[in-house]
């Protein structure tokens, strides 16, 4: 039992504490992912669980055993909640609460049984297995899982099977009395280490993937408006133009805020930023699904729309009119904020630079025509 004492008394709590501290510093450095904070709480509770379990075995105290089982169920429940938050699902608090209450009720029913320790062990392991099933449901909900999510899915399956195996080991041992068979202790101790370490590896990989994904997204996103920046728009637009016959079906719409320098000069950059965000909001509000929208810089915006979903001219006019109406009362001195828009429908085989250049030329014509209007690059871009 010396090895068992080492595993329960030192290895398991130390491993859990290391994972809890590591997760805490990750969350403290980058708080964009709230599920990491929940995982910190889970591994902290798990650390306390093994400390309490060690003392409960040393002193054979029922109250400590009860507390240890409550803590291990809570630790597993917190992992399930964290995964639900990560996957964008409702955690299912009612289901998790029911599992916890039924498990502890079953545990309490066998307190005075002749084989109570073994029967309570069966109940608790089945309860944790049920919580693992909830975790699997959360991860399984992702229709297209990333390789990291697939790894996590496999690790949860492995944990579920290990927890389900424990009751069978207890029942198959045929051991009499109020003690676990030695093989069960060995299996449980080793499997706890395996579950904790492998699941932690999958969780850290998931966090790393999320952080890298957010960094890539930030690199392609305009901070002020939340739209794609120039680089991000170019990537998305190129993909849309080159994929699935999207070329001829697309149209480039370029918009520019009229007299924007005067807005900044007379009302300050803060008011100018609000006007820019307003125009970005109007683009998002009226864009059909599949539209690629970006801010090229300054007061210049661009959108790639699919003509089979909306007429480019109709879309442009809705954005122009909505922006002009909502911005009308933005300035106490009566200054108007309007937008000029150019439209260019993609030609067969036309690439992104060529289409963008023609939309820019059409925008220039709209400015020359007096601003606050829409100008087509050619007759095929006229409304019809």
Order of alpha helices (4+ residues) and beta strands (2+ residues): alpha-alpha-alpha-alpha-alpha-alpha-alpha-alpha-alpha-alpha-beta-alpha-alpha-beta-beta-alpha-beta-alpha-beta
